[in-house]
Amino acid sequence: MSAETQTLALLNTAAFLLCVSFCAYVLSILVFHLKTRRSRGGSPDGFDWHVIVPCRNEASVIGDTLRRLLGDFPQVTVWCVDDASDDGTLAELAAFSHEPRVHVVRRQLPDARQGKGAALNAAWRRIEQSLPADVDRTRVIVGVLDADSRLDPQGPVALAGRQYFGTEDVGAVQVEVRMLQCAPRRYAPVTEVSGWGRLLIRLQDMEFRAPIAAMQSLRRRTGSVAMGGNGQFTRLSLLNDIAAEHGTPWHGALLEDFELGLHILLAGGHTEYCAESWVAQEALTQIRPLVRQRTRWAQGSMQCGRYLGRVLRSPRIGNSATLEIAHFLAAPWTQLLGTPVYVACLAVMIYYVDHTAGGLGGWWDSGGWGVPPLVLVFGIGPFALWGIVYRARCEPQLSVSKALLLGVCHWLYSYAQSLAVWLAFARMVTARTDWQKTARAADPQPQAAPVRAIGRVAVPTQPRRHHPARGSSRVDGPRSIRPPRHLVHLAHLTTTPTTDHPTTAHTRK
């Protein structure tokens, strides 16, 4: 056998194994997802509910979020962490100074802006300090919500059910995530979005409520449910146990939510996924911020690879959970391997089309006709089927044709994740580990500096310095403008600056 034939056989085998393993995984999570049964809720009155809302330049959304939280959840205490915002976020928070259930934890530079995990740790410390020593920490539930979130009003009822915190063995629960623009009309914001933006919104909603929900359904069976960055709820006693061993509950990975889930499992805690409740977050309507967000997620997953050895050695994590966690941690690296393999297969196919007698027609007649069915079954099919699943379980008002079209678009949408993996790898190679915040659609857009003419040349003028809104903590170069003194000492705002040093240095910008 010639070297060329051996190389081609090896390439085809690698591509085939990657396709088969991916399709087998999709089939397994789909089966468990379709078999998932919903459970009844319980009484939330037996628990002490606390919600942490990290805030870094969230002036455009935090006010509405707090008003909805206070109105929908009379039993919840909210802890907002202002992470050195410079857009008026602190002024928005000051409007809730009369609310005894709203507390603000201020973080100032240089300790601020060290990543989401550091902000969550600051709130955890303040929650722990606010509770009497004799309070049962196992009955204190700490949730994490994004600043643009809408939590299901029946969320605490669902979480208090016997399958979740109603059972003492359950230490943490992740609720279903959906896109705010696809939530019930009374929650969804009214905004002008292009057709391309609406498609991206629907694809993100389908991604979280179909394939990601199916992955969590499989993890329920293996005992490895992962925590998400939005809509995670954990017993305070378990957070304290992790902190006792590692210093803080959250750590320095860019995927701090998944990292927390690993620490919970390593500590012997049991995690669950609650499909009976949901949290809605703002979907991204442009491809560039979407790729930036997924790049952070992919890099965080790569960073969490350092826990694989501990997971393999842990007697508290079962074999099936270990296999599932290993599969997740290997996923970005598998994508890196798969990209050159598939590109090489495409190059070989183009080569044979070009060198076959008769050109494209001759190649087609000599066996090339078998390629499109393979692409359909192994390439498009595993992505397209989620459109049908999404319609059947989440959005029955969609027609079958629209669901199929949405599934095909999901296949094309997956290439954004492939690009994000390579960008994440480049950031790993260049040791870039800064935490990049996802921009909100409602955030003000930067304006170009005005110009003035000098002769025939137009040069930019120095923009007028805008003073921050009252109550904000704007940092402008080395000089910090502090908020008015009467805002610093508001009765119900916890504004003592916190000093949070991350446990690992790779979150520091």
C-alpha positions as CSV (number, residue, x, y, z in Angstrom):
1,M,0.0,0.0,0.0
2,S,1.4,3.4,-1.0
3,A,2.1,6.1,1.5
4,E,-0.6,8.2,-0.2
5,T,-3.2,5.5,0.2
6,Q,-2.2,5.0,3.9
7,T,-2.4,8.7,4.6
8,L,-5.8,8.9,3.0
9,A,-7.1,5.8,4.9
10,L,-5.9,7.3,8.2
11,L,-7.6,10.6,7.4
12,N,-10.9,9.0,6.5
13,T,-10.7,6.8,9.7
14,A,-10.1,9.9,11.9
15,A,-13.0,11.8,10.3
16,F,-15.3,8.8,10.6
17,L,-14.5,8.2,14.2
18,L,-15.1,11.8,15.1
19,C,-18.4,11.8,13.3
20,V,-19.6,8.6,14.9
21,S,-18.6,9.6,18.4
22,F,-20.4,12.9,18.0
23,C,-23.5,11.3,16.7
24,A,-23.5,8.7,19.5
25,Y,-23.3,11.5,22.1
26,V,-26.1,13.4,20.5
27,L,-28.3,10.3,20.4
28,S,-27.5,9.5,24.1
29,I,-28.4,13.0,25.4
30,L,-31.5,13.1,23.2
31,V,-32.8,9.8,24.6
32,F,-32.3,10.9,28.3
33,H,-33.8,14.3,27.5
34,L,-37.0,12.9,26.0
35,K,-37.4,10.6,29.1
36,T,-37.1,13.4,31.6
37,R,-40.1,13.7,33.9
38,R,-41.2,16.9,35.7
39,S,-41.6,16.9,39.4
40,R,-43.9,18.8,41.8
41,G,-42.7,21.8,43.7
42,G,-42.5,22.5,47.5
43,S,-42.8,25.2,50.0
44,P,-40.1,27.9,49.8
45,D,-40.9,29.2,53.3
46,G,-38.6,26.9,55.0
47,F,-35.5,28.4,53.3
48,D,-33.7,31.7,53.5
49,W,-33.2,32.9,50.0
50,H,-30.3,35.2,48.9
51,V,-29.6,36.3,45.3
52,I,-26.2,37.7,44.1
53,V,-26.3,40.0,41.1
54,P,-22.9,41.0,39.8
55,C,-22.9,44.5,38.3
56,R,-20.3,45.9,36.1
57,N,-21.6,48.7,34.0
58,E,-25.2,47.5,34.2
59,A,-27.0,50.9,34.5
60,S,-29.2,50.1,31.5
61,V,-30.8,47.0,33.0
62,I,-30.2,46.7,36.8
63,G,-33.1,49.0,37.8
64,D,-35.8,46.9,36.0
65,T,-34.2,43.7,37.2
66,L,-34.3,44.8,40.9
67,R,-37.9,46.0,40.7
68,R,-39.0,42.7,39.3
69,L,-37.0,40.7,41.8
70,L,-38.5,42.7,44.7
71,G,-42.0,42.4,43.3
72,D,-42.0,38.7,42.4
73,F,-40.0,37.4,45.4
74,P,-41.0,38.9,48.7
75,Q,-38.8,36.3,50.6
76,V,-35.6,37.1,48.7
77,T,-32.7,39.3,49.8
78,V,-30.7,40.7,46.9
79,W,-26.9,41.4,47.0
80,C,-25.7,43.6,44.2
81,V,-21.9,43.7,43.6
82,D,-20.8,46.9,42.0
83,D,-17.5,46.0,40.4
84,A,-16.1,49.5,39.8
85,S,-18.8,50.5,37.3
86,D,-18.3,53.8,35.6
87,D,-21.6,54.2,33.8
88,G,-24.0,55.2,36.5
89,T,-24.7,51.8,37.9
90,L,-24.2,52.9,41.5
91,A,-26.6,55.7,41.0
92,E,-29.3,53.2,39.8
93,L,-28.6,51.1,42.9
94,A,-28.9,54.2,45.1
95,A,-32.5,54.5,44.1
96,F,-33.2,51.3,46.1
97,S,-31.6,52.7,49.3
98,H,-35.0,52.5,51.1
99,E,-35.3,48.8,50.4
100,P,-34.1,46.7,53.4
101,R,-33.8,43.7,51.1
102,V,-31.3,45.3,48.8
103,H,-27.7,45.4,49.7
104,V,-24.8,46.8,47.6
105,V,-21.3,45.5,47.9
106,R,-18.9,48.0,46.4
107,R,-15.6,46.9,44.9
108,Q,-13.0,49.5,43.9
109,L,-9.9,49.4,41.8
110,P,-7.3,48.0,41.9
111,D,-9.1,45.1,43.6
112,A,-12.2,45.3,41.4
113,R,-12.6,43.9,37.9
114,Q,-10.8,40.7,38.6
115,G,-13.5,38.5,37.1
116,K,-17.0,37.3,38.0
117,G,-15.7,34.8,40.5
118,A,-14.0,37.5,42.6
119,A,-17.2,39.6,42.6
120,L,-19.3,36.6,43.8
121,N,-16.8,35.8,46.5
122,A,-17.2,39.4,47.8
123,A,-21.0,38.9,48.1
124,W,-20.6,35.5,49.7
125,R,-18.5,37.0,52.5
126,R,-21.1,39.7,53.2
127,I,-23.9,37.2,53.2
128,E,-22.0,35.0,55.7
129,Q,-21.2,38.0,57.9
130,S,-24.8,39.2,57.9
131,L,-26.2,35.9,59.3
132,P,-26.3,35.1,63.0
133,A,-24.0,32.3,64.0
134,D,-26.8,30.0,65.0
135,V,-28.6,30.1,61.6
136,D,-28.7,26.7,59.8
137,R,-26.6,27.3,56.7
138,T,-28.0,24.2,55.0
139,R,-31.3,26.1,54.8
140,V,-29.7,29.2,53.3
141,I,-29.9,29.2,49.5
142,V,-27.6,31.5,47.5
143,G,-28.5,32.1,43.9
144,V,-26.6,33.9,41.1
145,L,-28.4,36.0,38.5
146,D,-27.1,38.2,35.7
147,A,-28.1,41.8,35.9
148,D,-30.4,41.5,32.9
149,S,-32.2,38.4,34.2
150,R,-35.9,37.6,34.7
151,L,-36.4,34.7,37.1
152,D,-39.5,32.5,36.9
153,P,-41.9,33.8,39.7
154,Q,-42.5,30.1,40.6
155,G,-38.8,29.5,40.8
156,P,-38.5,29.1,44.6
157,V,-41.5,26.8,44.7
158,A,-39.9,24.6,42.1
159,L,-36.5,24.6,43.8
160,A,-38.0,23.7,47.1
161,G,-39.5,20.5,45.6
162,R,-38.5,17.0,46.9
163,Q,-36.3,16.4,43.9
164,Y,-34.2,19.5,44.6
165,F,-33.6,21.4,47.9
166,G,-36.5,19.5,49.5
167,T,-34.0,16.7,49.7
168,E,-31.0,17.2,52.0
169,D,-28.6,15.4,49.7
170,V,-29.0,18.0,47.0
171,G,-26.4,20.8,47.4
172,A,-26.9,22.9,44.3
173,V,-29.4,23.3,41.5
174,Q,-29.2,24.9,38.0
175,V,-32.5,26.0,36.5
176,E,-33.2,26.1,32.7
177,V,-31.9,29.1,30.8
178,R,-33.8,30.7,28.1
179,M,-33.5,34.0,26.1
180,L,-35.4,37.0,27.5
181,Q,-36.7,38.0,24.0
182,C,-38.4,34.6,23.8
183,A,-39.8,34.6,27.3
184,P,-43.5,35.2,27.9
185,R,-44.6,38.5,26.6
186,R,-45.0,40.2,30.0
187,Y,-41.2,39.6,30.6
188,A,-39.8,40.1,27.1
189,P,-38.5,43.6,26.3
190,V,-39.9,45.6,23.4
191,T,-36.9,46.4,21.2
192,E,-36.2,46.9,17.5
193,V,-34.2,43.9,16.1
194,S,-33.2,43.1,12.6
195,G,-34.1,39.8,10.9
196,W,-30.6,38.6,11.4
197,G,-30.8,39.5,15.1
198,R,-34.1,37.7,15.5
199,L,-32.6,34.6,14.0
200,L,-29.6,34.8,16.4
201,I,-32.0,35.2,19.4
202,R,-34.0,32.1,18.4
203,L,-30.9,30.1,17.8
204,Q,-29.5,30.9,21.3
205,D,-32.9,30.1,22.9
206,M,-33.0,26.8,21.1
207,E,-29.4,26.1,22.1
208,F,-30.1,26.4,25.8
209,R,-33.5,24.8,25.8
210,A,-32.7,21.8,23.5
211,P,-29.1,20.6,23.3
212,I,-27.8,22.1,26.5
213,A,-30.9,21.0,28.4
214,A,-30.5,17.6,27.0
215,M,-26.8,17.5,28.1
216,Q,-28.0,18.4,31.6
217,S,-30.6,15.6,31.4
218,L,-27.8,13.1,30.8
219,R,-25.8,14.6,33.6
220,R,-28.7,14.0,36.0
221,R,-28.3,10.3,35.2
222,T,-24.5,10.4,35.6
223,G,-24.5,12.6,38.7
224,S,-22.5,15.4,37.1
225,V,-25.0,18.3,36.5
226,A,-23.0,21.4,35.7
227,M,-23.7,24.9,37.2
228,G,-24.3,27.8,34.8
229,G,-23.4,31.4,35.2
230,N,-27.0,32.4,35.4
231,G,-29.7,30.7,37.5
232,Q,-27.5,28.6,39.8
233,F,-28.5,28.0,43.4
234,T,-26.3,26.5,46.1
235,R,-26.6,25.9,49.9
236,L,-24.5,28.3,51.8
237,S,-23.2,25.4,53.9
238,L,-21.7,23.9,50.8
239,L,-20.1,27.1,49.7
240,N,-18.6,27.4,53.2
241,D,-17.2,23.9,52.9
242,I,-15.5,24.7,49.6
243,A,-14.1,27.9,51.1
244,A,-12.8,26.1,54.1
245,E,-10.7,23.9,51.8
246,H,-9.8,26.3,49.1
247,G,-10.2,29.8,50.6
248,T,-13.2,30.9,48.5
249,P,-16.2,29.2,46.8
250,W,-15.5,30.6,43.4
251,H,-12.1,30.6,41.8
252,G,-10.2,32.1,38.9
253,A,-11.4,30.2,35.8
254,L,-13.2,32.2,33.1
255,L,-15.9,29.4,33.3
256,E,-16.3,30.0,37.1
257,D,-19.8,28.4,37.1
258,F,-18.6,25.1,35.8
259,E,-15.6,25.3,38.1
260,L,-17.9,25.7,41.1
261,G,-19.8,22.7,40.0
262,L,-16.6,20.6,39.9
263,H,-15.7,21.8,43.4
264,I,-19.2,20.8,44.6
265,L,-18.8,17.3,43.2
266,L,-15.3,17.0,44.6
267,A,-16.6,18.0,48.0
268,G,-19.2,15.2,47.9
269,G,-22.2,17.4,47.0
270,H,-25.0,16.4,44.7
271,T,-26.0,18.8,41.9
272,E,-29.4,18.8,40.1
273,Y,-30.9,20.4,37.0
274,C,-34.4,21.9,37.4
275,A,-36.3,21.9,34.1
276,E,-39.5,23.0,35.9
277,S,-38.3,26.5,36.3
278,W,-36.3,29.0,34.3
279,V,-34.2,32.1,34.2
280,A,-34.3,34.4,31.1
281,Q,-31.4,36.4,30.0
282,E,-30.8,38.9,27.2
283,A,-29.7,37.2,23.9
284,L,-27.0,38.6,21.7
285,T,-28.1,40.0,18.4
286,Q,-24.7,40.4,16.7
287,I,-22.2,37.7,15.8
288,R,-19.1,39.5,17.1
289,P,-20.2,39.7,20.7
290,L,-21.5,36.2,20.5
291,V,-18.1,34.9,19.3
292,R,-16.4,36.9,22.1
293,Q,-18.8,35.4,24.7
294,R,-18.2,31.8,23.4
295,T,-14.5,32.4,23.3
296,R,-14.5,33.2,27.0
297,W,-16.6,30.0,27.7
298,A,-14.2,27.9,25.6
299,Q,-11.1,29.3,27.3
300,G,-12.7,28.7,30.7
301,S,-13.4,25.1,29.7
302,M,-9.8,24.7,28.7
303,Q,-8.6,26.2,32.0
304,C,-10.8,23.7,33.9
305,G,-8.9,20.9,32.3
306,R,-6.5,21.1,35.3
307,Y,-9.1,19.5,37.4
308,L,-9.3,16.3,35.4
309,G,-6.7,14.5,37.5
310,R,-8.5,15.3,40.7
311,V,-11.8,14.1,39.2
312,L,-10.2,10.9,38.1
313,R,-8.8,10.2,41.5
314,S,-11.8,11.4,43.5
315,P,-13.7,8.6,45.4
316,R,-16.7,10.9,45.6
317,I,-17.4,11.0,41.9
318,G,-18.8,7.9,40.2
319,N,-17.4,6.4,37.1
320,S,-20.2,7.6,34.8
321,A,-19.9,11.1,36.1
322,T,-16.1,11.0,35.6
323,L,-16.6,9.9,32.0
324,E,-19.1,12.7,31.3
325,I,-16.9,15.3,32.9
326,A,-13.8,14.1,31.0
327,H,-15.9,14.3,27.8
328,F,-16.8,17.9,28.5
329,L,-13.3,18.9,29.3
330,A,-12.0,17.2,26.2
331,A,-14.6,18.8,23.9
332,P,-12.7,22.0,23.0
333,W,-9.5,20.1,22.3
334,T,-11.5,17.6,20.2
335,Q,-12.8,20.5,18.2
336,L,-9.3,21.8,17.7
337,L,-8.3,18.3,16.4
338,G,-11.4,18.0,14.2
339,T,-10.9,21.3,12.4
340,P,-7.7,20.3,10.5
341,V,-9.1,16.8,9.9
342,Y,-12.2,18.1,8.2
343,V,-10.3,20.7,6.3
344,A,-7.9,18.1,5.1
345,C,-10.8,15.9,4.0
346,L,-12.3,18.8,2.1
347,A,-8.9,19.5,0.4
348,V,-8.6,15.8,-0.6
349,M,-12.1,15.8,-2.1
350,I,-11.3,19.0,-4.1
351,Y,-8.1,17.4,-5.3
352,Y,-9.9,14.3,-6.5
353,V,-12.6,16.4,-8.2
354,D,-9.9,18.3,-10.0
355,H,-7.9,15.2,-11.1
356,T,-10.7,12.9,-12.0
357,A,-11.3,12.4,-15.7
358,G,-14.4,14.3,-16.7
359,G,-14.1,16.8,-13.8
360,L,-17.0,17.2,-11.4
361,G,-19.3,14.9,-13.4
362,G,-16.7,12.1,-13.6
363,W,-16.0,12.4,-9.9
364,W,-19.8,12.2,-9.2
365,D,-20.3,9.1,-11.4
366,S,-17.3,7.4,-9.9
367,G,-18.6,7.5,-6.3
368,G,-18.7,11.1,-5.4
369,W,-22.5,10.9,-5.2
370,G,-22.1,9.3,-1.8
371,V,-20.6,12.4,-0.2
372,P,-23.8,14.5,0.2
373,P,-25.7,11.8,2.1
374,L,-22.7,11.4,4.5
375,V,-22.6,15.2,5.1
376,L,-26.4,15.2,5.7
377,V,-26.4,12.2,8.1
378,F,-23.1,13.0,10.0
379,G,-22.8,16.7,9.6
380,I,-26.1,18.5,9.3
381,G,-28.4,15.9,10.8
382,P,-27.1,15.9,14.5
383,F,-27.7,19.7,14.6
384,A,-30.9,19.9,12.5
385,L,-32.8,17.4,14.7
386,W,-32.7,19.9,17.6
387,G,-35.1,22.1,15.7
388,I,-37.7,19.4,15.9
389,V,-37.0,18.7,19.5
390,Y,-37.2,22.4,20.3
391,R,-40.6,22.6,18.6
392,A,-41.9,19.5,20.3
393,R,-40.9,20.4,23.9
394,C,-40.6,24.2,24.0
395,E,-42.2,26.1,21.1
396,P,-45.2,24.1,19.6
397,Q,-46.4,27.2,17.7
398,L,-43.5,26.8,15.3
399,S,-44.3,25.0,12.0
400,V,-42.4,21.9,11.1
401,S,-40.8,23.6,8.2
402,K,-39.6,26.5,10.3
403,A,-38.3,24.1,13.0
404,L,-36.3,22.2,10.3
405,L,-35.0,25.4,8.9
406,L,-34.0,26.5,12.4
407,G,-32.2,23.2,12.8
408,V,-30.2,23.7,9.6
409,C,-29.3,27.2,10.8
410,H,-28.2,25.7,14.0
411,W,-25.7,23.7,12.0
412,L,-24.3,26.8,10.5
413,Y,-24.4,28.6,13.9
414,S,-22.2,25.9,15.3
415,Y,-19.3,27.2,13.2
416,A,-19.2,30.3,15.4
417,Q,-18.3,27.9,18.3
418,S,-15.6,26.4,16.2
419,L,-14.1,29.8,15.6
420,A,-14.4,30.6,19.3
421,V,-12.5,27.5,20.2
422,W,-9.5,28.6,18.0
423,L,-9.7,32.1,19.4
424,A,-9.7,30.7,22.9
425,F,-6.7,28.5,22.1
426,A,-4.8,31.6,20.7
427,R,-5.6,33.4,24.0
428,M,-4.2,30.4,25.9
429,V,-1.0,30.4,23.9
430,T,-0.5,34.1,24.3
431,A,-1.4,33.9,28.1
432,R,-4.4,36.3,27.7
433,T,-6.8,35.6,30.5
434,D,-8.6,38.8,31.0
435,W,-12.4,38.6,31.7
436,Q,-14.3,40.3,28.9
437,K,-17.8,41.4,29.8
438,T,-20.6,40.7,27.3
439,A,-22.1,44.0,26.1
440,R,-25.8,44.7,26.5
441,A,-28.0,45.7,23.6
442,A,-29.2,48.7,25.7
443,D,-25.7,49.9,26.5
444,P,-25.0,53.3,25.0
445,Q,-22.8,53.2,21.9
446,P,-19.5,55.1,21.9
447,Q,-19.7,58.3,19.9
448,A,-17.0,59.6,17.6
449,A,-15.1,62.6,18.8
450,P,-16.1,65.9,17.2
451,V,-13.6,67.4,14.7
452,R,-12.6,71.0,14.0
453,A,-11.0,72.2,10.8
454,I,-7.4,73.6,10.8
455,G,-6.9,74.9,7.3
456,R,-7.7,72.0,5.1
457,V,-7.2,69.3,7.8
458,A,-9.9,68.1,10.1
459,V,-8.5,67.1,13.5
460,P,-10.4,65.5,16.5
461,T,-11.1,67.9,19.3
462,Q,-10.8,67.0,23.0
463,P,-14.2,65.7,24.1
464,R,-15.8,67.5,27.0
465,R,-15.4,65.5,30.1
466,H,-18.8,64.1,31.2
467,H,-19.2,64.0,35.0
468,P,-20.6,60.7,36.2
469,A,-24.2,60.4,37.3
470,R,-24.7,61.0,41.0
471,G,-23.8,58.0,43.0
472,S,-21.5,56.4,40.4
473,S,-17.9,55.6,41.0
474,R,-16.2,56.6,37.9
475,V,-12.5,55.8,37.5
476,D,-10.8,58.0,34.9
477,G,-7.1,57.3,34.5
478,P,-5.3,57.5,37.9
479,R,-7.8,59.8,39.4
480,S,-11.0,58.5,41.0
481,I,-14.2,60.5,41.4
482,R,-15.9,59.3,44.5
483,P,-19.7,59.5,44.9
484,P,-21.3,62.1,47.2
485,R,-20.8,61.4,50.9
486,H,-24.5,61.1,51.6
487,L,-24.8,58.2,49.1
488,V,-21.8,56.4,50.7
489,H,-23.6,56.2,54.0
490,L,-27.1,55.3,52.9
491,A,-28.7,53.2,55.6
492,H,-29.5,50.1,53.6
493,L,-26.6,50.1,51.2
494,T,-23.7,48.0,52.2
495,T,-21.0,50.3,50.6
496,T,-17.9,49.3,52.5
497,P,-15.3,48.5,49.8
498,T,-14.2,44.9,49.8
499,T,-10.7,43.6,49.1
500,D,-10.9,40.4,47.2
501,H,-7.6,38.8,46.1
502,P,-8.3,36.0,43.6
503,T,-6.9,32.6,44.5
504,T,-5.2,32.4,41.1
505,A,-3.4,35.2,39.3
506,H,-4.8,34.4,35.8
507,T,-7.9,36.5,36.3
508,R,-6.0,39.7,36.6
509,K,-6.1,42.0,33.6
